[in-house]
Amino acid sequence: MSEFGQEERSPELNLFAQLCGLKGIGDNIYDLMRAITTCISLGERGWAPAIAILNVALGGKQPIPDLVSTIPPGYIAFVKKIIVLNDIMVGELLPDIPFPAPGIYTKTVDKEETKDREPVEIIVERYPRAFGIYIEYEHPVHGLNRHLWIIYEAGTGKYPYKAFPAPNTVAEKIPKLIEEYGEQLAYAYKPLNDIFEEAKKALKEHTVEKIEELERQGNRILPERVRVRRVRKETGEAPEYGFTRRRRHPPPP
């Protein structure tokens, strides 16, 4: 899980988030992705706050949007499209990039809250710890430009996020994907707390064995990339568990 607490974030980051109706931004990259997606979902009026959130996040504790700029200064008037690509899409478009290790988030559910009447650990795997921002703008002199920025969690002190421009050949693929799937290319993930709550609800209704059996049959009970395991009685720890990564394209809108 991210080590960067809310107290280390610049106040400007949450100020821009409030312009999009959000109370604040969590301390992990997926909540940052969700905040930017929320701003973009507001239409053109949310584009400037979305870019400001990204620029300030990349600046760490320094509220200096010009430290990193995803578009040239003053070009917001020429922007035609902004779309977020989630971690699944980034992983599929750039499989050769050595992103940091997966983010693993866990929570233990007390035995009173499970069908098994035993404590169970919920495990959420998120990989890569990255997302993309596709920006398309048309300048009266320079013409149509397409850019795909990849933002990832780097674990570098007060500057937790880094970014790089994807190769042009990757950015040029995005219009075709939009044509195929619509502009909801990268549906925003639910907050981690909501994912844990969904898994807890499943554990009240089904045993761990039943969940595993149903999923082997192709009936998904748990949210995407979520697994559960019993906690060892003698140690209070969960047994070893092997993850199986699933790759899939985003669903049609």
ROTI-899404 format. One line per field, with one value per atom (N, C-alpha, C): chain; atom name; x, y, z. Coordinates in nm, 2 decimals. Layout:
residues N
chain (A,...);
atom (CA,...);
u (X,...);
v (Y,...);
w (Z,...);
END
This chain:
residues 253
chain (A,A,A,A,A,A,A,A,A,A,A,A,A,A,A,A,A,A,A,A,A,A,A,A,A,A,A,A,A,A,A,A,A,A,A,A,A,A,A,A,A,A,A,A,A,A,A,A,A,A,A,A,A,A,A,A,A,A,A,A,A,A,A,A,A,A,A,A,A,A,A,A,A,A,A,A,A,A,A,A,A,A,A,A,A,A,A,A,A,A,A,A,A,A,A,A,A,A,A,A,A,A,A,A,A,A,A,A,A,A,A,A,A,A,A,A,A,A,A,A,A,A,A,A,A,A,A,A,A,A,A,A,A,A,A,A,A,A,A,A,A,A,A,A,A,A,A,A,A,A,A,A,A,A,A,A,A,A,A,A,A,A,A,A,A,A,A,A,A,A,A,A,A,A,A,A,A,A,A,A,A,A,A,A,A,A,A,A,A,A,A,A,A,A,A,A,A,A,A,A,A,A,A,A,A,A,A,A,A,A,A,A,A,A,A,A,A,A,A,A,A,A,A,A,A,A,A,A,A,A,A,A,A,A,A,A,A,A,A,A,A,A,A,A,A,A,A,A,A,A,A,A,A,A,A,A,A,A,A,A,A,A,A,A,A,A,A,A,A,A,A,A,A,A,A,A,A,A,A,A,A,A,A,A,A,A,A,A,A,A,A,A,A,A,A,A,A,A,A,A,A,A,A,A,A,A,A,A,A,A,A,A,A,A,A,A,A,A,A,A,A,A,A,A,A,A,A,A,A,A,A,A,A,A,A,A,A,A,A,A,A,A,A,A,A,A,A,A,A,A,A,A,A,A,A,A,A,A,A,A,A,A,A,A,A,A,A,A,A,A,A,A,A,A,A,A,A,A,A,A,A,A,A,A,A,A,A,A,A,A,A,A,A,A,A,A,A,A,A,A,A,A,A,A,A,A,A,A,A,A,A,A,A,A,A,A,A,A,A,A,A,A,A,A,A,A,A,A,A,A,A,A,A,A,A,A,A,A,A,A,A,A,A,A,A,A,A,A,A,A,A,A,A,A,A,A,A,A,A,A,A,A,A,A,A,A,A,A,A,A,A,A,A,A,A,A,A,A,A,A,A,A,A,A,A,A,A,A,A,A,A,A,A,A,A,A,A,A,A,A,A,A,A,A,A,A,A,A,A,A,A,A,A,A,A,A,A,A,A,A,A,A,A,A,A,A,A,A,A,A,A,A,A,A,A,A,A,A,A,A,A,A,A,A,A,A,A,A,A,A,A,A,A,A,A,A,A,A,A,A,A,A,A,A,A,A,A,A,A,A,A,A,A,A,A,A,A,A,A,A,A,A,A,A,A,A,A,A,A,A,A,A,A,A,A,A,A,A,A,A,A,A,A,A,A,A,A,A,A,A,A,A,A,A,A,A,A,A,A,A,A,A,A,A,A,A,A,A,A,A,A,A,A,A,A,A,A,A,A,A,A,A,A,A,A,A,A,A,A,A,A,A,A,A,A,A,A,A,A,A,A,A,A,A,A,A,A,A,A,A,A,A,A,A,A,A,A,A,A,A,A,A,A,A,A,A,A,A,A,A,A,A,A,A,A,A,A,A,A,A,A,A,A,A,A,A,A,A,A,A,A,A,A,A,A,A,A,A,A,A,A,A,A,A,A,A,A,A,A,A,A,A,A,A,A,A,A,A,A,A,A,A,A,A,A,A,A,A,A,A,A,A,A,A,A,A,A,A,A);
atom (N,CA,C,N,CA,C,N,CA,C,N,CA,C,N,CA,C,N,CA,C,N,CA,C,N,CA,C,N,CA,C,N,CA,C,N,CA,C,N,CA,C,N,CA,C,N,CA,C,N,CA,C,N,CA,C,N,CA,C,N,CA,C,N,CA,C,N,CA,C,N,CA,C,N,CA,C,N,CA,C,N,CA,C,N,CA,C,N,CA,C,N,CA,C,N,CA,C,N,CA,C,N,CA,C,N,CA,C,N,CA,C,N,CA,C,N,CA,C,N,CA,C,N,CA,C,N,CA,C,N,CA,C,N,CA,C,N,CA,C,N,CA,C,N,CA,C,N,CA,C,N,CA,C,N,CA,C,N,CA,C,N,CA,C,N,CA,C,N,CA,C,N,CA,C,N,CA,C,N,CA,C,N,CA,C,N,CA,C,N,CA,C,N,CA,C,N,CA,C,N,CA,C,N,CA,C,N,CA,C,N,CA,C,N,CA,C,N,CA,C,N,CA,C,N,CA,C,N,CA,C,N,CA,C,N,CA,C,N,CA,C,N,CA,C,N,CA,C,N,CA,C,N,CA,C,N,CA,C,N,CA,C,N,CA,C,N,CA,C,N,CA,C,N,CA,C,N,CA,C,N,CA,C,N,CA,C,N,CA,C,N,CA,C,N,CA,C,N,CA,C,N,CA,C,N,CA,C,N,CA,C,N,CA,C,N,CA,C,N,CA,C,N,CA,C,N,CA,C,N,CA,C,N,CA,C,N,CA,C,N,CA,C,N,CA,C,N,CA,C,N,CA,C,N,CA,C,N,CA,C,N,CA,C,N,CA,C,N,CA,C,N,CA,C,N,CA,C,N,CA,C,N,CA,C,N,CA,C,N,CA,C,N,CA,C,N,CA,C,N,CA,C,N,CA,C,N,CA,C,N,CA,C,N,CA,C,N,CA,C,N,CA,C,N,CA,C,N,CA,C,N,CA,C,N,CA,C,N,CA,C,N,CA,C,N,CA,C,N,CA,C,N,CA,C,N,CA,C,N,CA,C,N,CA,C,N,CA,C,N,CA,C,N,CA,C,N,CA,C,N,CA,C,N,CA,C,N,CA,C,N,CA,C,N,CA,C,N,CA,C,N,CA,C,N,CA,C,N,CA,C,N,CA,C,N,CA,C,N,CA,C,N,CA,C,N,CA,C,N,CA,C,N,CA,C,N,CA,C,N,CA,C,N,CA,C,N,CA,C,N,CA,C,N,CA,C,N,CA,C,N,CA,C,N,CA,C,N,CA,C,N,CA,C,N,CA,C,N,CA,C,N,CA,C,N,CA,C,N,CA,C,N,CA,C,N,CA,C,N,CA,C,N,CA,C,N,CA,C,N,CA,C,N,CA,C,N,CA,C,N,CA,C,N,CA,C,N,CA,C,N,CA,C,N,CA,C,N,CA,C,N,CA,C,N,CA,C,N,CA,C,N,CA,C,N,CA,C,N,CA,C,N,CA,C,N,CA,C,N,CA,C,N,CA,C,N,CA,C,N,CA,C,N,CA,C,N,CA,C,N,CA,C,N,CA,C,N,CA,C,N,CA,C,N,CA,C,N,CA,C,N,CA,C,N,CA,C,N,CA,C,N,CA,C,N,CA,C,N,CA,C,N,CA,C,N,CA,C,N,CA,C,N,CA,C,N,CA,C,N,CA,C,N,CA,C,N,CA,C,N,CA,C,N,CA,C,N,CA,C,N,CA,C,N,CA,C,N,CA,C,N,CA,C,N,CA,C,N,CA,C,N,CA,C,N,CA,C,N,CA,C,N,CA,C,N,CA,C,N,CA,C,N,CA,C,N,CA,C,N,CA,C,N,CA,C,N,CA,C,N,CA,C,N,CA,C,N,CA,C,N,CA,C,N,CA,C,N,CA,C,N,CA,C,N,CA,C,N,CA,C,N,CA,C,N,CA,C,N,CA,C,N,CA,C,N,CA,C,N,CA,C,N,CA,C);
u (0.09,0.00,0.09,0.04,0.12,0.16,0.28,0.33,0.31,0.24,0.23,0.10,0.10,-0.03,-0.08,-0.21,-0.28,-0.20,-0.13,-0.07,0.04,0.09,0.21,0.16,0.04,-0.01,-0.03,0.00,-0.02,-0.17,-0.20,-0.35,-0.41,-0.33,-0.38,-0.44,-0.39,-0.44,-0.59,-0.62,-0.76,-0.84,-0.78,-0.86,-0.91,-0.83,-0.87,-0.97,-0.96,-1.05,-1.19,-1.19,-1.32,-1.40,-1.32,-1.39,-1.47,-1.44,-1.51,-1.61,-1.63,-1.73,-1.68,-1.55,-1.49,-1.44,-1.45,-1.41,-1.25,-1.19,-1.04,-1.00,-0.87,-0.81,-0.73,-0.75,-0.69,-0.54,-0.47,-0.32,-0.27,-0.34,-0.29,-0.32,-0.25,-0.26,-0.39,-0.46,-0.59,-0.70,-0.69,-0.78,-0.75,-0.62,-0.58,-0.64,-0.64,-0.70,-0.85,-0.91,-1.05,-1.09,-1.01,-1.04,-1.03,-0.93,-0.91,-1.03,-1.07,-1.18,-1.31,-1.33,-1.45,-1.45,-1.34,-1.34,-1.37,-1.31,-1.33,-1.47,-1.54,-1.68,-1.77,-1.72,-1.81,-1.81,-1.73,-1.72,-1.61,-1.63,-1.52,-1.49,-1.59,-1.56,-1.47,-1.46,-1.38,-1.24,-1.21,-1.08,-0.97,-0.99,-0.88,-0.85,-0.95,-0.92,-0.85,-0.89,-0.82,-0.68,-0.64,-0.50,-0.43,-0.49,-0.43,-0.40,-0.50,-0.47,-0.35,-0.35,-0.23,-0.10,-0.10,0.03,0.07,-0.02,0.02,0.06,-0.01,0.03,0.17,0.21,0.34,0.44,0.40,0.49,0.51,0.45,0.46,0.40,0.48,0.43,0.44,0.50,0.52,0.40,0.32,0.20,0.23,0.31,0.36,0.32,0.20,0.15,0.25,0.33,0.42,0.55,0.56,0.67,0.67,0.55,0.52,0.39,0.40,0.28,0.25,0.13,0.09,0.05,0.02,0.00,0.07,0.10,0.17,0.09,0.15,0.07,-0.02,-0.14,-0.24,-0.31,-0.28,-0.34,-0.47,-0.52,-0.64,-0.76,-0.75,-0.86,-0.87,-0.76,-0.75,-0.78,-0.79,-0.81,-0.95,-0.95,-1.07,-1.12,-1.02,-1.06,-0.96,-1.01,-0.92,-0.99,-0.91,-0.96,-0.86,-0.92,-0.83,-0.83,-0.71,-0.69,-0.65,-0.72,-0.69,-0.57,-0.53,-0.41,-0.42,-0.53,-0.55,-0.51,-0.56,-0.53,-0.38,-0.33,-0.18,-0.10,-0.13,-0.06,-0.06,-0.18,-0.19,-0.12,-0.13,-0.07,0.09,0.14,0.28,0.33,0.32,0.36,0.51,0.59,0.74,0.79,0.71,0.75,0.77,0.88,0.90,0.85,0.72,0.65,0.69,0.68,0.70,0.61,0.64,0.57,0.42,0.33,0.19,0.16,0.06,0.01,-0.08,-0.05,-0.14,-0.20,-0.34,-0.41,-0.49,-0.48,-0.55,-0.63,-0.73,-0.81,-0.87,-0.86,-0.91,-1.05,-1.14,-1.28,-1.29,-1.35,-1.37,-1.46,-1.45,-1.52,-1.67,-1.71,-1.86,-1.92,-1.84,-1.89,-1.88,-1.84,-1.82,-1.91,-1.94,-2.02,-1.95,-1.82,-1.73,-1.72,-1.76,-1.74,-1.59,-1.51,-1.36,-1.31,-1.21,-1.15,-1.10,-1.13,-1.09,-1.02,-0.91,-0.84,-0.89,-0.92,-0.95,-0.83,-0.79,-0.67,-0.71,-0.67,-0.69,-0.56,-0.54,-0.42,-0.44,-0.36,-0.37,-0.23,-0.23,-0.11,-0.14,-0.06,0.05,-0.01,0.08,0.04,0.05,-0.03,-0.02,-0.15,-0.16,-0.28,-0.23,-0.32,-0.28,-0.38,-0.33,-0.41,-0.39,-0.49,-0.49,-0.54,-0.46,-0.50,-0.49,-0.60,-0.60,-0.63,-0.55,-0.58,-0.55,-0.62,-0.60,-0.57,-0.45,-0.40,-0.41,-0.45,-0.47,-0.35,-0.23,-0.11,-0.04,-0.04,0.03,-0.06,-0.19,-0.28,-0.31,-0.36,-0.40,-0.28,-0.29,-0.18,-0.24,-0.18,-0.23,-0.12,-0.15,-0.04,-0.10,-0.02,-0.06,0.04,0.01,0.10,0.07,0.17,0.16,0.21,0.12,0.15,0.17,0.27,0.29,0.34,0.32,0.36,0.50,0.59,0.74,0.80,0.73,0.78,0.91,0.90,1.02,1.00,0.98,0.97,0.86,0.89,0.78,0.73,0.79,0.74,0.70,0.59,0.55,0.52,0.48,0.44,0.53,0.55,0.63,0.55,0.59,0.52,0.62,0.57,0.65,0.55,0.59,0.50,0.51,0.40,0.41,0.46,0.51,0.56,0.44,0.47,0.37,0.28,0.34,0.27,0.16,0.18,0.08,-0.03,0.01,-0.09,-0.18,-0.13,-0.21,-0.31,-0.29,-0.39,-0.52,-0.51,-0.62,-0.75,-0.74,-0.86,-0.93,-0.86,-0.92,-0.99,-0.93,-0.99,-1.12,-1.12,-1.24,-1.35,-1.31,-1.41,-1.47,-1.39,-1.43,-1.52,-1.47,-1.54,-1.61,-1.60,-1.66,-1.56,-1.60,-1.51,-1.49,-1.57,-1.56,-1.45,-1.34,-1.23,-1.18,-1.17,-1.11,-1.21,-1.30,-1.40,-1.32,-1.37,-1.30,-1.32,-1.22,-1.24,-1.31,-1.38,-1.44,-1.33,-1.36,-1.26,-1.24,-1.12,-1.08,-1.18,-1.22,-1.32,-1.44,-1.49,-1.61,-1.59,-1.47,-1.43,-1.43,-1.37,-1.36,-1.51,-1.59,-1.73,-1.80,-1.78,-1.84,-1.79,-1.66,-1.61,-1.66,-1.68,-1.73,-1.87,-1.95,-2.09,-2.09,-2.00,-1.99,-1.95,-1.86,-1.82,-1.93,-2.03,-2.14,-2.24,-2.24,-2.33,-2.27,-2.14,-2.07,-1.95,-1.92,-1.79,-1.68,-1.55,-1.44,-1.44,-1.47,-1.47,-1.58,-1.69,-1.80,-1.76,-1.70,-1.66,-1.56,-1.46,-1.36,-1.42,-1.52,-1.59,-1.67,-1.74,-1.82,-1.73,-1.62,-1.53,-1.46,-1.43,-1.38,-1.48,-1.60,-1.71,-1.74,-1.66,-1.68,-1.78,-1.83,-1.93,-1.85,-1.83,-1.75,-1.84,-1.79,-1.86,-1.79,-1.66,-1.58,-1.56,-1.53,-1.49,-1.36,-1.34,-1.22,-1.09,-1.00,-0.87,-0.88,-0.98,-0.99,-0.99,-0.92,-0.92,-0.94,-0.98,-0.99,-0.92,-0.88,-0.81,-0.84,-0.84,-0.86,-0.74,-0.75,-0.64,-0.61,-0.48,-0.43,-0.47,-0.53,-0.57,-0.45,-0.34,-0.23,-0.14,-0.14,-0.05,-0.12,-0.25,-0.32,-0.29,-0.21,-0.18,-0.25,-0.26,-0.32,-0.22,-0.26,-0.17,-0.12,-0.01,0.04,-0.07,-0.06,-0.16,-0.10,-0.13,-0.07,-0.18,-0.14,-0.23,-0.22,-0.33,-0.34,-0.38,-0.29,-0.33,-0.42,-0.53,-0.62,-0.61,-0.60,-0.59,-0.72,-0.78,-0.90,-0.92,-0.99,-1.01,-1.13,-1.14,-1.26,-1.39,-1.50,-1.62,-1.68,-1.76,-1.83,-1.91,-1.93,-2.00,-2.14);
v (-0.12,0.00,0.12,0.23,0.35,0.40,0.45,0.50,0.65,0.71,0.85,0.89,0.94,0.98,1.11,1.13,1.25,1.38,1.37,1.48,1.53,1.45,1.49,1.55,1.55,1.60,1.75,1.82,1.96,2.00,2.10,2.14,2.17,2.22,2.25,2.13,2.01,1.89,1.87,1.88,1.86,1.97,2.09,2.21,2.19,2.14,2.12,2.00,1.90,1.79,1.84,1.94,1.99,2.06,2.12,2.18,2.08,1.95,1.84,1.77,1.83,1.77,1.67,1.65,1.55,1.61,1.54,1.59,1.59,1.50,1.49,1.38,1.35,1.24,1.15,1.02,0.92,0.92,0.83,0.83,0.72,0.68,0.58,0.62,0.57,0.61,0.58,0.48,0.45,0.55,0.61,0.71,0.84,0.86,0.98,0.96,0.83,0.81,0.83,0.79,0.80,0.95,1.03,1.17,1.24,1.21,1.27,1.22,1.10,1.05,1.12,1.14,1.21,1.35,1.42,1.56,1.55,1.46,1.45,1.41,1.34,1.30,1.42,1.53,1.65,1.72,1.68,1.74,1.85,1.94,2.04,2.12,2.15,2.23,2.15,2.02,1.94,1.92,1.96,1.93,2.01,2.14,2.22,2.17,2.14,2.08,1.95,1.86,1.73,1.75,1.84,1.86,1.92,2.01,2.08,1.97,1.88,1.78,1.69,1.66,1.57,1.65,1.77,1.85,1.87,1.90,1.92,1.79,1.68,1.55,1.51,1.54,1.51,1.60,1.71,1.81,1.78,1.67,1.63,1.73,1.78,1.87,2.02,2.03,2.17,2.20,2.30,2.33,2.42,2.36,2.44,2.37,2.40,2.33,2.33,2.43,2.44,2.35,2.29,2.20,2.09,2.03,1.94,1.98,1.98,2.02,1.92,1.87,1.76,1.82,1.95,2.03,2.16,2.22,2.35,2.45,2.54,2.65,2.73,2.74,2.82,2.74,2.61,2.52,2.46,2.48,2.42,2.46,2.57,2.61,2.53,2.46,2.38,2.23,2.19,2.05,2.00,1.89,1.83,1.71,1.64,1.52,1.48,1.44,1.39,1.26,1.15,1.02,0.95,0.89,0.81,0.67,0.61,0.47,0.40,0.30,0.24,0.15,0.09,0.01,-0.11,-0.17,-0.29,-0.25,-0.13,-0.09,-0.06,0.01,0.05,-0.08,-0.18,-0.30,-0.37,-0.36,-0.43,-0.35,-0.22,-0.14,-0.13,-0.14,-0.13,-0.25,-0.37,-0.49,-0.50,-0.42,-0.43,-0.33,-0.25,-0.15,-0.21,-0.21,-0.27,-0.18,-0.17,-0.09,-0.15,-0.07,-0.12,-0.24,-0.32,-0.44,-0.41,-0.51,-0.49,-0.43,-0.35,-0.31,-0.41,-0.46,-0.56,-0.50,-0.50,-0.44,-0.55,-0.56,-0.67,-0.62,-0.70,-0.67,-0.80,-0.81,-0.94,-0.92,-1.01,-1.01,-1.10,-1.05,-1.13,-1.25,-1.35,-1.48,-1.46,-1.36,-1.33,-1.28,-1.23,-1.17,-1.26,-1.39,-1.48,-1.60,-1.66,-1.78,-1.90,-1.90,-2.00,-2.00,-1.89,-1.86,-1.87,-1.83,-1.83,-1.70,-1.64,-1.52,-1.54,-1.45,-1.46,-1.33,-1.35,-1.23,-1.20,-1.08,-1.03,-0.97,-1.01,-0.96,-0.90,-0.78,-0.70,-0.68,-0.73,-0.71,-0.61,-0.51,-0.40,-0.39,-0.41,-0.41,-0.37,-0.28,-0.21,-0.09,-0.04,0.08,0.20,0.21,0.31,0.33,0.45,0.48,0.57,0.59,0.68,0.80,0.91,1.02,1.05,1.03,1.06,1.20,1.28,1.42,1.45,1.50,1.53,1.68,1.75,1.90,1.93,2.03,2.08,2.23,2.25,2.39,2.45,2.58,2.64,2.64,2.64,2.64,2.50,2.43,2.30,2.18,2.20,2.09,2.00,1.88,1.78,1.71,1.71,1.64,1.54,1.42,1.32,1.29,1.29,1.25,1.16,1.06,0.97,0.97,1.02,1.03,0.91,0.84,0.73,0.78,0.77,0.81,0.69,0.68,0.56,0.59,0.50,0.52,0.47,0.56,0.53,0.51,0.55,0.53,0.62,0.74,0.83,0.94,0.91,1.02,1.11,1.24,1.35,1.36,1.30,1.30,1.15,1.11,0.97,0.92,1.02,0.98,1.03,0.95,1.00,0.98,1.04,1.03,1.02,0.96,0.97,0.96,1.02,1.01,0.88,0.81,0.69,0.71,0.61,0.62,0.67,0.74,0.79,0.68,0.57,0.45,0.40,0.42,0.37,0.48,0.61,0.71,0.71,0.67,0.66,0.55,0.45,0.34,0.38,0.49,0.52,0.56,0.64,0.67,0.54,0.44,0.31,0.24,0.25,0.19,0.26,0.39,0.47,0.43,0.42,0.38,0.24,0.15,0.02,0.01,0.08,0.07,0.19,0.30,0.42,0.50,0.61,0.69,0.64,0.54,0.49,0.38,0.41,0.32,0.27,0.36,0.32,0.36,0.27,0.29,0.30,0.39,0.41,0.30,0.26,0.15,0.21,0.13,0.17,0.19,0.28,0.30,0.16,0.15,0.02,-0.02,0.08,0.04,-0.02,0.03,-0.03,-0.17,-0.19,-0.33,-0.42,-0.38,-0.46,-0.49,-0.40,-0.42,-0.52,-0.51,-0.61,-0.75,-0.77,-0.90,-0.95,-0.85,-0.89,-0.95,-0.88,-0.93,-1.07,-1.10,-1.23,-1.33,-1.30,-1.39,-1.42,-1.33,-1.36,-1.46,-1.47,-1.55,-1.69,-1.69,-1.81,-1.84,-1.97,-2.01,-1.99,-2.00,-1.98,-2.09,-2.21,-2.32,-2.30,-2.25,-2.23,-2.12,-2.01,-1.91,-1.96,-2.04,-2.10,-2.19,-2.27,-2.36,-2.29,-2.18,-2.10,-2.03,-1.98,-1.91,-2.01,-2.13,-2.23,-2.26,-2.25,-2.28,-2.16,-2.05,-1.93,-1.83,-1.85,-1.76,-1.67,-1.55,-1.46,-1.41,-1.43,-1.39,-1.26,-1.26,-1.15,-1.04,-0.92,-0.82,-0.86,-0.79,-0.82,-0.81,-0.91,-0.91,-0.92,-0.98,-1.00,-1.15,-1.19,-1.32,-1.33,-1.44,-1.45,-1.58,-1.58,-1.70,-1.70,-1.82,-1.83,-1.79,-1.74,-1.71,-1.83,-1.86,-1.98,-1.96,-2.06,-2.04,-2.03,-2.11,-2.12,-2.00,-1.93,-1.81,-1.68,-1.69,-1.56,-1.51,-1.59,-1.54,-1.62,-1.56,-1.63,-1.73,-1.84,-1.93,-1.87,-1.93,-1.88,-1.89,-1.79,-1.80,-1.75,-1.81,-1.78,-1.70,-1.59,-1.51,-1.55,-1.55,-1.57,-1.44,-1.38,-1.25,-1.28,-1.20,-1.21,-1.08,-1.10,-0.99,-0.98,-0.86,-0.85,-0.71,-0.70,-0.57,-0.50,-0.37,-0.31,-0.35,-0.35,-0.38,-0.27,-0.31,-0.20,-0.11,0.02,0.11,0.07);
w (0.00,0.00,0.00,-0.05,-0.06,0.08,0.09,0.21,0.23,0.13,0.14,0.19,0.32,0.38,0.34,0.38,0.33,0.38,0.50,0.55,0.46,0.37,0.29,0.16,0.13,0.00,0.01,-0.10,-0.10,-0.09,-0.01,0.00,-0.13,-0.23,-0.36,-0.43,-0.40,-0.47,-0.43,-0.31,-0.26,-0.30,-0.31,-0.35,-0.49,-0.58,-0.72,-0.72,-0.64,-0.63,-0.59,-0.50,-0.46,-0.57,-0.67,-0.78,-0.86,-0.85,-0.92,-0.83,-0.71,-0.62,-0.53,-0.52,-0.44,-0.31,-0.20,-0.07,-0.06,-0.13,-0.13,-0.21,-0.20,-0.28,-0.18,-0.20,-0.11,-0.14,-0.06,-0.06,-0.15,-0.25,-0.35,-0.49,-0.58,-0.72,-0.78,-0.73,-0.79,-0.75,-0.63,-0.59,-0.67,-0.70,-0.79,-0.93,-0.98,-1.11,-1.11,-1.00,-0.99,-0.98,-0.91,-0.90,-1.03,-1.11,-1.24,-1.33,-1.32,-1.41,-1.37,-1.24,-1.20,-1.26,-1.26,-1.32,-1.47,-1.54,-1.68,-1.71,-1.63,-1.65,-1.65,-1.60,-1.59,-1.73,-1.82,-1.95,-1.96,-2.05,-2.07,-1.94,-1.86,-1.74,-1.64,-1.66,-1.56,-1.62,-1.74,-1.80,-1.73,-1.71,-1.64,-1.50,-1.42,-1.28,-1.29,-1.39,-1.41,-1.44,-1.53,-1.56,-1.45,-1.37,-1.26,-1.15,-1.12,-1.03,-1.06,-1.19,-1.24,-1.22,-1.27,-1.26,-1.12,-1.03,-0.89,-0.82,-0.85,-0.80,-0.84,-0.96,-1.01,-0.95,-0.90,-0.83,-0.68,-0.63,-0.49,-0.40,-0.30,-0.21,-0.26,-0.37,-0.43,-0.52,-0.48,-0.56,-0.68,-0.77,-0.88,-1.01,-1.06,-1.18,-1.30,-1.31,-1.42,-1.41,-1.29,-1.27,-1.37,-1.40,-1.50,-1.57,-1.70,-1.78,-1.88,-1.88,-1.98,-2.11,-2.12,-2.24,-2.23,-2.35,-2.34,-2.27,-2.20,-2.13,-2.22,-2.18,-2.26,-2.37,-2.38,-2.48,-2.44,-2.32,-2.27,-2.36,-2.43,-2.52,-2.64,-2.67,-2.80,-2.77,-2.64,-2.61,-2.66,-2.73,-2.79,-2.71,-2.65,-2.58,-2.47,-2.36,-2.25,-2.20,-2.20,-2.15,-2.06,-1.96,-1.86,-1.91,-1.91,-1.93,-1.80,-1.75,-1.62,-1.63,-1.52,-1.51,-1.60,-1.62,-1.71,-1.85,-1.90,-2.03,-2.05,-1.95,-1.95,-1.96,-1.88,-1.88,-2.01,-2.08,-2.21,-2.32,-2.32,-2.42,-2.41,-2.29,-2.26,-2.18,-2.23,-2.15,-2.12,-2.20,-2.18,-2.08,-2.02,-1.92,-1.79,-1.72,-1.59,-1.48,-1.47,-1.36,-1.22,-1.12,-0.98,-0.95,-0.85,-0.82,-0.79,-0.80,-0.78,-0.64,-0.63,-0.50,-0.44,-0.32,-0.26,-0.14,-0.13,-0.02,0.05,0.18,0.25,0.37,0.41,0.52,0.58,0.71,0.77,0.82,0.79,0.83,0.96,1.06,1.18,1.16,1.24,1.22,1.23,1.31,1.33,1.20,1.11,0.98,0.86,0.88,0.77,0.78,0.67,0.66,0.72,0.71,0.77,0.92,0.98,1.12,1.16,1.06,1.09,1.02,1.08,1.02,0.88,0.79,0.65,0.61,0.53,0.48,0.33,0.31,0.17,0.11,-0.01,-0.08,-0.21,-0.23,-0.36,-0.42,-0.55,-0.62,-0.73,-0.74,-0.84,-0.91,-1.05,-1.12,-1.27,-1.33,-1.26,-1.18,-1.10,-1.02,-1.11,-1.21,-1.32,-1.39,-1.45,-1.54,-1.64,-1.74,-1.85,-1.87,-1.92,-1.96,-2.11,-2.19,-2.33,-2.36,-2.42,-2.45,-2.60,-2.65,-2.79,-2.81,-2.87,-2.90,-3.04,-3.09,-3.22,-3.22,-3.26,-3.27,-3.40,-3.41,-3.54,-3.63,-3.57,-3.65,-3.66,-3.54,-3.54,-3.57,-3.58,-3.62,-3.51,-3.54,-3.44,-3.38,-3.24,-3.17,-3.07,-3.06,-2.97,-2.87,-2.74,-2.64,-2.54,-2.50,-2.40,-2.29,-2.17,-2.06,-1.97,-1.92,-1.83,-1.69,-1.59,-1.46,-1.37,-1.29,-1.21,-1.07,-0.98,-0.84,-0.83,-0.80,-0.81,-0.67,-0.56,-0.43,-0.41,-0.45,-0.44,-0.34,-0.22,-0.11,-0.13,-0.13,-0.14,-0.28,-0.38,-0.51,-0.55,-0.50,-0.51,-0.65,-0.74,-0.87,-0.98,-1.08,-1.20,-1.32,-1.43,-1.56,-1.67,-1.78,-1.91,-2.02,-2.14,-2.25,-2.32,-2.35,-2.42,-2.56,-2.63,-2.77,-2.86,-2.96,-3.05,-3.11,-3.14,-3.20,-3.10,-2.97,-2.87,-2.87,-2.86,-2.86,-2.98,-3.10,-3.22,-3.22,-3.13,-3.12,-3.05,-2.97,-2.88,-2.96,-3.07,-3.15,-3.20,-3.24,-3.28,-3.17,-3.05,-2.93,-2.89,-2.91,-2.88,-2.98,-3.10,-3.20,-3.17,-3.12,-3.09,-2.96,-2.86,-2.73,-2.68,-2.75,-2.70,-2.61,-2.56,-2.48,-2.33,-2.29,-2.16,-2.16,-2.22,-2.23,-2.10,-2.00,-1.88,-1.77,-1.74,-1.64,-1.51,-1.42,-1.29,-1.20,-1.13,-1.03,-0.91,-0.84,-0.72,-0.61,-0.51,-0.40,-0.34,-0.28,-0.22,-0.11,-0.03,0.08,0.03,-0.09,-0.15,-0.20,-0.25,-0.29,-0.18,-0.06,0.06,0.11,0.10,0.15,0.06,-0.07,-0.16,-0.13,-0.10,-0.07,0.07,0.16,0.29,0.28,0.19,0.17,0.11,0.02,-0.04,0.07,0.16,0.27,0.37,0.38,0.47,0.41,0.27,0.20,0.16,0.14,0.09,0.17,0.18,0.24,0.14,0.19,0.10,0.00,0.04,-0.06,-0.17,-0.13,-0.22,-0.32,-0.27,-0.36,-0.46,-0.42,-0.51,-0.61,-0.56,-0.65,-0.76,-0.72,-0.81,-0.92,-0.87,-0.96,-1.06,-1.01,-1.11,-1.22,-1.18,-1.28,-1.37,-1.35,-1.43,-1.37,-1.25,-1.18,-1.09,-1.13,-1.04,-0.93,-0.80,-0.68,-0.63,-0.63,-0.58,-0.68,-0.64,-0.74,-0.82,-0.93,-1.01,-0.93,-0.95,-0.89,-0.74,-0.69,-0.54,-0.51,-0.40,-0.36,-0.21,-0.15,-0.01,0.04,0.16,0.22,0.37,0.42,0.57,0.64,0.76,0.85,0.93,0.94,1.02,1.16,1.22,1.36,1.46,1.43,1.52,1.51,1.40,1.38,1.37,1.33,1.30,1.17,1.08,0.95,0.85,0.73,0.62,0.55,0.50,0.43,0.30,0.25,0.12,0.01,-0.07,-0.18,-0.31,-0.42,-0.55,-0.63,-0.68,-0.76,-0.91,-0.98,-1.12,-1.19,-1.26,-1.33,-1.44,-1.45,-1.57,-1.65,-1.78,-1.87,-1.95,-1.95,-2.03,-2.08,-2.19,-2.25,-2.17,-2.18,-2.11,-2.18,-2.11,-2.16,-2.25,-2.35,-2.43,-2.34,-2.37,-2.29,-2.27);
END
